Amino acid sequence: MKKTHVLLIPYPAQGHVTPLMEVARCLTSNGLKVTFVNTDFTHKRVVSACSEIHGLSDMMQMVSIPDGMEPFDDRSDLGKLTKAMFQLMPIKLEELINEINKKDDEKIACIVADCYMGWVARVARKMGIRLATFCPSSAAVLAVILSLQKLKDDEVINSSGIIVNDQKIQLSTTMPFMNPTQFVWACIGDSATNQIFFDFLVIDGKEAAEAADHIICNSTMDLEPGAFTLFPKMLPIGPLLATIKSTRQAGHFWNEDSTCLTWLDHQPVSSVIYVAFGSITIFDQTQFEELALGLELTQNPFLWVVRLGTSDNIDYVYPSGFIERIGNRGKVVSWAPQQEVLNHPSVACFISHCGWNSTMEGVSNGVPFLCWPYFADQFFNKTYICDIWKNGVGLDKDDTGVVTREEIKSKVEQLLSNNIVKDNALILQKKVMDRVRPENSSNKNLMKFVDWVKEGDEHVLLNETCK
């Protein structure tokens, strides 16, 4: 029997690939066939790290197309990567779809594009394929993008997206205040990179979202009621990891070190500080040392993810005698199975960069946060955590821009002794986990989306039969 075929394509970054991979698993578990399209560079990393992942459906195939950059190019240069992708990937995606569509029983019925891959909308329109977009960040971030004209009219930004008024704003009275200087395109990198991001990703993302039949989001109505009320076209289907039976994620760029789970088994309940800053955050040596010494000062056991091989080729040096002093009280890994770590009863809190995936995973497991945002939407996610949901506290930098060892020790002690924050985290966990239960809103939205995809495929078949 022919299966409805959906093509998914994420922006080539860890925080985009992983959640869209979870969308893919949701779709295949509901009888849809998925072709998941990464860039060649990302595909190699994902396939290598996926070798031990179980539960990937035979209904999903992973393929790749070139991103327009040379093998030796630095893909952490987001401006260069974005421009290269924009120039080559539309052509290659169209070629891929034409090749797939040569088989009548394989034809693509729908494309689900990352909302930061808005150029896909033009390919879909040209080929007559229905389009949905997926928002891997908070719905509020997408709401900002959808409000570009209002921001221009209100003279918050100019036509180039440059901030001309840095006073805090509200998109609606039901949404939190936002600092325009922390809009997602305004704090990616230098001014040139920010401009490229605005021109190629934000503008196209807005057009794609407006053209799409559906926008699905890894969020819930409890977390962002104002954003979903303002733009009801956005459908919350999260938290995504709660919708699948397996807790082991797919789509990682690095191999997970599962020895940390055994180490966690030997730690007291609610004692461990989990420290992870995602796939992009980079510290200088001074900040790295302060973090290490701060963790040491807490006297708590800690699990610390220190990525190997950054784009700047920083080889971190631990403070003299640090490794010997902490002994087995600390565990350092290069990449962790984060969902399982956060679900472990030994974990007491999460020192996080506040990327949206990490935010959703922490919330879904009832773990309170110590917030340390690095760039882009992470600053606004901290606002949600500290000011709206109140399930975490922020780490503050000193006059030199460093989060000191004393600040880390103080805030850990403050968080772990604050029963109100811990209770808030558990209350929020219950609310979001209830959303994915059968007949509740996130689950119903997902089923609504799956039905729409299937109905579209039936419509295509009917049209072809009538020709």
Buried (B, 14 or more C-beta within 10 A) or exposed (E): EEBBBBBBBBBBBBBBBBBBBBBBBBBBBBEBBBBBBBBBBBBEBBEEBBEEBEEBBEBBEBBBBBBBBEEEBEBBBBBBBBBBBBEBBBEBBBEBBEEBBEEEEBBBBBBBBBBBBBBBBBBBEEBEBBBBBBBBBBBBBBBBBBBBEEBBEEEBBEEEBEBEEEEEBEBEEEBBEBBBEBBBBBBBBEEEBBBBBBBBBBBBBBBBBEBBBBBBBBBBBBBBBBBBBBBEEBBBBBBBBBBBEEBBBBBBBBBBBBEBBEBBEEBEEEBBBBBBBBBBBBBEEEBBBBBBBBBBBBEBBBBBBBBEEBEEEBEBEBBEEBEEEBEEBBBBBEBBBBBBBBBBEBBBBBBBBBBBBBBBBBBBBBBBBBBBBBBBBBBBBBBBBBEBBBBBBBBEEEEEEBBBBEBBBBBBBEBBEBEEBBBBBBBBBEBBBBBBEEEBBBBBBBBEBBEBBBEBBEEBBEEEEEE
